[in-house]
């Protein structure tokens, strides 16, 4: 069973993750279970009240909530919270694809759809056994979806970026020189770094700025600004290039 897992990122950089062990995953699950139980208690109370008005509707609400919510809870949180549930967030855990990239909605769906198999014969015996005997501590859902659970590293200088490309002009585009010399390959490399920058360990962030961004900035004669984080300039470059090339 590995404790450290090294992957080659799309930026051609080695990033090391610490695999989450059984203990931390169990505690995260227990936190989520407490939240689910609290939610189900509210649903039960609501269904009880509704039963006085419409017994059929109350039965339907209780059935849907008891079947769909436990699955939907993990799937939706892992999809929209980038691989975390409240329990995982509290324990500093995150689900990632095995190549280190963020979990996809399809992978989140599959790993949680197979949670039923991991729970067999009712006490998570299959899932726990798989975690013990697989190299990357993966339960069946992880093996099928190609995901891993890792301890989330913390960055001392997090950078909050825009949510994605838009047709609007970036507020820092006026700081850019003529970018007609930017190649498609350079654009894709800078865009990928922008997309993944907040999730990379701090040491890798600095290395990637040096290896990916600085050569582009020097060639295009983009100056450094002491009061502006370089990633914001990268983001402005990506948005301007995409708009000028008709990618938006």
C-alpha positions as CSV (number, residue, x, y, z in Angstrom):
1,X,0.0,0.0,0.0
2,X,1.5,3.3,-1.1
3,X,1.6,6.3,1.2
4,X,3.0,8.7,-1.4
5,X,1.9,8.7,-5.0
6,X,3.7,10.6,-7.7
7,X,1.9,11.6,-11.0
8,X,3.1,13.3,-14.1
9,X,0.7,16.3,-14.7
10,X,-0.4,17.6,-18.1
11,X,2.2,20.3,-17.5
12,X,4.9,17.6,-17.6
13,X,5.7,18.1,-13.9
14,X,6.0,15.5,-11.2
15,X,3.5,16.1,-8.3
16,X,3.5,14.0,-5.2
17,X,0.3,13.3,-3.3
18,X,-0.2,11.6,0.1
19,X,-2.7,8.8,-0.2
20,X,-5.5,9.0,2.4
21,X,-5.5,5.9,4.6
22,X,-8.5,4.0,6.0
23,X,-8.6,5.9,9.3
24,X,-9.0,9.4,7.8
25,X,-11.5,8.2,5.2
26,X,-13.6,6.5,7.9
27,X,-13.7,9.7,10.0
28,X,-14.7,11.7,6.9
29,X,-17.4,9.2,6.1
30,X,-18.8,9.4,9.7
31,X,-19.0,13.2,9.5
32,X,-21.0,12.8,6.2
33,X,-23.1,10.1,7.8
34,X,-24.1,12.4,10.7
35,X,-25.1,15.1,8.2
36,X,-27.1,12.5,6.2
37,X,-28.8,11.2,9.3
38,X,-29.7,14.8,10.3
39,X,-31.1,15.4,6.9
40,X,-33.1,12.1,6.9
41,X,-34.6,13.1,10.3
42,X,-35.8,16.3,8.8
43,X,-37.3,14.4,5.8
44,X,-39.0,12.0,8.1
45,X,-40.5,14.8,10.1
46,X,-41.7,16.5,6.9
47,X,-43.1,13.3,5.6
48,X,-45.0,12.7,8.9
49,X,-46.6,16.2,8.6
50,X,-47.3,15.6,4.9
51,X,-49.0,12.3,5.7
52,X,-51.9,14.1,7.4
53,X,-52.5,16.0,4.1
54,X,-51.6,13.4,1.5
55,X,-50.4,9.9,2.6
56,X,-49.5,8.9,-1.0
57,X,-47.2,12.0,-1.4
58,X,-45.7,11.4,2.0
59,X,-44.8,7.8,1.0
60,X,-43.2,9.0,-2.3
61,X,-41.2,11.7,-0.6
62,X,-39.9,9.3,2.0
63,X,-39.0,6.6,-0.6
64,X,-37.2,9.1,-2.9
65,X,-35.3,10.7,0.0
66,X,-34.2,7.4,1.5
67,X,-32.9,6.0,-1.9
68,X,-31.7,9.0,-3.8
69,X,-30.3,11.3,-1.2
70,X,-27.5,9.0,0.2
71,X,-26.2,8.5,-3.3
72,X,-26.8,12.1,-4.5
73,X,-25.1,13.6,-1.5
74,X,-21.7,12.1,-2.3
75,X,-22.0,12.5,-6.1
76,X,-23.2,16.1,-6.1
77,X,-20.7,17.3,-3.5
78,X,-17.8,15.5,-5.2
79,X,-18.9,17.0,-8.5
80,X,-19.5,20.6,-7.5
81,X,-17.0,20.8,-4.6
82,X,-14.2,19.4,-6.7
83,X,-13.8,16.0,-5.1
84,X,-14.8,17.0,-1.6
85,X,-17.8,16.4,0.7
86,X,-18.2,18.2,4.0
87,X,-16.6,15.2,5.7
88,X,-13.7,15.1,3.4
89,X,-13.2,18.9,3.6
90,X,-13.1,18.7,7.4
91,X,-10.4,16.0,7.2
92,X,-8.5,17.7,4.4
93,X,-9.2,15.0,1.9
94,X,-10.0,15.2,-1.8
95,X,-10.9,12.8,-4.5
96,X,-8.9,13.1,-7.7
97,X,-8.5,11.2,-10.9
98,X,-5.6,8.8,-10.8
99,X,-3.5,11.1,-13.0
100,X,-3.8,13.9,-10.5
101,X,-6.4,16.0,-12.4
102,X,-9.7,17.1,-10.8
103,X,-12.4,14.5,-10.6
104,X,-14.9,14.5,-13.5
105,X,-18.7,14.3,-13.0
106,X,-18.8,10.9,-14.7
107,X,-16.1,9.5,-12.4
108,X,-17.9,10.9,-9.4
109,X,-21.1,9.3,-10.5
110,X,-19.4,5.9,-11.1
111,X,-17.4,5.8,-7.9
112,X,-20.6,6.5,-5.9
113,X,-22.8,4.2,-8.0
114,X,-20.6,1.4,-6.9
115,X,-20.7,2.4,-3.3
116,X,-23.5,-0.3,-2.9
117,X,-21.0,-3.0,-4.0
118,X,-18.4,-1.6,-1.6
119,X,-20.9,-1.8,1.3
120,X,-21.4,-5.5,0.9
121,X,-22.3,-7.5,3.0
122,X,-23.6,-4.4,4.8
123,X,-20.5,-3.2,6.8
124,X,-18.3,-1.9,3.9
125,X,-16.3,-5.2,4.1
126,X,-15.7,-5.3,0.4
127,X,-14.6,-1.6,0.2
128,X,-12.4,-1.9,3.3
129,X,-10.7,-5.0,2.0
130,X,-10.1,-3.4,-1.3
131,X,-8.5,-0.3,0.4
132,X,-6.2,-2.6,2.3
133,X,-5.1,-4.7,-0.6
134,X,-4.8,-2.2,-3.5
135,X,-1.6,-0.3,-4.0
136,X,-3.3,3.1,-3.9
137,X,-5.9,2.4,-1.2
138,X,-8.8,2.3,-3.7
139,X,-12.2,0.8,-3.0
140,X,-14.1,-0.8,-5.9
141,X,-15.7,2.5,-6.8
142,X,-12.3,4.1,-7.1
143,X,-10.9,1.3,-9.2
144,X,-13.8,1.5,-11.7
145,X,-13.8,5.3,-11.9
146,X,-10.0,5.6,-12.0
147,X,-9.9,7.8,-8.8
148,X,-7.8,8.2,-5.7
149,X,-8.4,9.8,-2.4
150,X,-5.5,12.0,-1.2
151,X,-4.7,14.4,1.6
152,X,-5.1,17.9,0.3
153,X,-2.0,20.1,0.4
154,X,-2.5,23.7,1.6
155,X,-1.1,26.7,-0.2
156,X,0.0,29.7,1.8
157,X,-0.7,32.1,-1.1
158,X,-3.9,30.9,-2.8
159,X,-5.0,32.8,-5.9
160,X,-8.6,33.1,-6.8
161,X,-9.1,33.0,-10.6
162,X,-12.1,33.7,-12.8
163,X,-14.4,30.7,-13.3
164,X,-13.7,30.4,-17.0
165,X,-13.4,32.0,-20.4
166,X,-15.9,34.6,-21.3
167,X,-16.4,36.9,-24.2
168,X,-15.9,39.9,-21.9
169,X,-12.6,41.7,-21.8
170,X,-10.3,40.9,-18.9
171,X,-9.7,44.0,-16.7
172,X,-5.9,43.5,-17.1
173,X,-5.7,43.1,-20.9
174,X,-4.6,46.7,-21.3
175,X,-1.3,45.7,-19.6
176,X,-0.5,43.2,-22.4
177,X,1.6,44.1,-25.4
178,X,0.9,42.8,-28.9
179,X,0.3,39.1,-28.5
180,X,0.1,38.1,-32.2
181,X,3.3,36.1,-31.7
182,X,1.7,33.7,-29.2
183,X,1.5,30.2,-30.6
184,X,-1.4,27.8,-30.1
185,X,0.9,25.5,-28.2
186,X,1.9,28.3,-25.8
187,X,-1.7,29.3,-25.4
188,X,-2.7,25.8,-24.5
189,X,0.1,25.4,-22.0
190,X,-0.7,28.7,-20.3
191,X,-4.4,28.0,-20.2
192,X,-3.8,24.6,-18.7
193,X,-1.6,26.1,-16.0
194,X,-4.3,28.8,-15.3
195,X,-6.9,26.1,-14.9
196,X,-4.9,23.9,-12.6
197,X,-2.9,26.6,-10.7
198,X,-5.1,26.8,-7.6
199,X,-4.9,23.1,-7.0
200,X,-1.2,22.6,-7.4
201,X,1.1,22.5,-4.3
202,X,2.9,25.8,-3.7
203,X,6.3,24.5,-4.7
204,X,4.9,23.3,-8.0
205,X,3.1,26.6,-8.6
206,X,6.4,28.5,-8.4
207,X,8.2,25.9,-10.6
208,X,5.5,26.0,-13.2
209,X,5.5,29.8,-13.3
210,X,9.2,29.6,-14.0
211,X,9.1,26.8,-16.6
212,X,5.8,27.6,-18.4
213,X,5.0,31.2,-18.0
214,X,8.4,33.0,-17.8
215,X,9.6,31.8,-21.3
216,X,6.3,33.0,-22.8
217,X,6.4,36.3,-21.0
218,X,10.0,37.0,-21.9
219,X,9.4,36.2,-25.6
220,X,6.4,38.4,-25.8
221,X,8.0,41.1,-23.7
222,X,5.3,41.0,-21.0
223,X,6.6,42.9,-18.0
224,X,6.4,41.8,-14.4
225,X,4.2,43.8,-12.1
226,X,5.2,43.9,-8.4
227,X,1.6,44.5,-7.3
228,X,-0.1,42.0,-9.6
229,X,0.2,38.2,-9.3
230,X,1.5,36.8,-12.6
231,X,-1.4,34.4,-12.8
232,X,-3.8,37.3,-13.3
233,X,-1.7,38.4,-16.3
234,X,-1.7,34.8,-17.6
235,X,-5.4,34.8,-17.3
236,X,-5.7,38.1,-19.2
237,X,-3.5,36.7,-22.0
238,X,-5.5,33.5,-22.3
239,X,-8.8,35.4,-22.5
240,X,-7.5,37.9,-25.0
241,X,-6.0,35.3,-27.3
242,X,-9.2,33.1,-27.1
243,X,-11.4,36.0,-28.0
244,X,-9.1,37.2,-30.9
245,X,-8.9,33.7,-32.3
246,X,-12.7,33.2,-32.1
247,X,-12.5,30.4,-29.5
248,X,-15.2,32.0,-27.4
